[in-house]
Amino acid sequence: MESPRKKILVIEDDKDIRDTIVYILEEENYDIIASEDSKILKSIDTHKPDLVLLDNWLTDWKSDANGQQLSKELKTNPATQHIPVIIISAVSNIKEIAEAGLADGYLRKPFDLSELVEIVRKHIN
């Protein structure tokens, strides 16, 4: 019997990057839930993702929260702390941002598609 496909929540406001991530990960046989903003996190218990890919700066946010703060919220909440969070960003201090947000890992933009697949596999299987 095949194991159920793993579900990945992608939160990225850049449509081209979001579409690329979705395409690559669907090719890898993951189920993808993609969103351009953080509102989707309000329904995280409905979606039950196995991994969250989170852009650090979402330009059209109405709140002051960024990926680091959202990651920290997810990782300090007993209901969601088991879900691996990967922060995606082009900033040079992405490692520090990811650590401060208690994220499980980070992916620096622009990223190589094989890097994307590798970090997802590392944290999801």
NORFEN-V313489 format. One record per pair of residues at least 24 apart in sequence whose ideal C-beta (glycine too) atoms are under 8 Angstrom apart, sorted by sequence separation. I is the first residue (numbers start at 1). J is the second residue. D is the distance in Angstrom with one decimal. If there is no record, write none. Layout:
I;J;D
I;J;D
This chain:
5;29;5.9
6;30;5.3
7;31;4.6
8;32;5.4
9;33;5.0
10;34;4.5
11;35;5.3
12;36;7.0
13;37;6.7
36;60;7.1
37;61;6.3
5;30;6.2
6;31;7.1
7;32;7.7
8;33;7.3
9;34;8.0
10;35;7.2
11;36;7.7
38;63;7.2
5;31;4.8
7;33;6.7
9;35;7.4
11;37;7.2
75;101;7.4
76;102;7.0
11;38;6.1
38;65;6.6
71;98;7.5
75;102;3.8
72;100;7.5
75;103;7.3
11;40;6.5
41;70;6.5
68;97;4.9
72;101;4.8
11;41;7.5
44;74;7.7
67;97;7.4
68;98;7.6
71;101;3.5
72;102;5.3
9;40;6.8
52;83;5.8
54;85;5.9
56;87;5.3
70;101;7.6
71;102;6.2
21;53;6.5
38;70;5.8
51;83;6.8
52;84;7.2
54;86;6.9
55;87;7.8
56;88;6.8
57;89;6.7
68;100;5.6
69;101;6.9
71;103;4.5
41;74;7.4
50;83;7.1
51;84;5.0
52;85;4.7
53;86;5.2
54;87;5.4
55;88;5.1
56;89;3.7
68;101;3.7
86;119;5.9
45;79;6.6
49;83;6.2
50;84;7.7
51;85;7.8
52;86;7.1
54;88;6.6
55;89;6.9
57;91;7.9
67;101;6.7
86;120;7.5
9;44;7.2
45;80;7.9
51;86;6.9
53;88;6.0
56;91;6.7
68;103;7.7
44;80;6.0
86;123;6.5
9;47;6.1
17;55;7.8
56;94;7.3
44;83;7.8
84;123;4.0
7;47;6.8
9;49;3.9
84;124;6.9
7;48;6.7
8;49;6.0
11;52;7.1
12;53;7.2
14;55;7.4
56;97;6.0
7;49;4.8
8;50;6.7
9;51;7.2
11;53;7.0
13;55;6.1
7;50;5.3
8;51;4.8
9;52;4.7
10;53;4.8
11;54;5.1
12;55;4.4
6;50;4.3
7;51;7.8
8;52;7.6
9;53;7.1
11;55;6.0
13;57;8.0
6;51;7.1
8;53;6.3
13;58;4.4
12;58;7.8
13;59;5.5
11;58;7.0
13;60;5.9
54;103;7.6
53;107;7.5
11;67;7.9
53;120;7.6
51;120;6.3
17;88;8.0
51;123;5.8
51;124;4.9
50;124;5.4
12;88;6.7
24;113;5.4
28;117;5.7
30;120;7.2
25;116;7.5
17;109;7.3
24;116;5.9
25;117;7.5
28;120;7.3
20;113;7.6
24;117;6.6
28;121;8.0
30;124;7.7
21;116;6.5
25;120;6.5
8;120;6.7
8;124;7.3
6;124;5.1
6;125;7.8
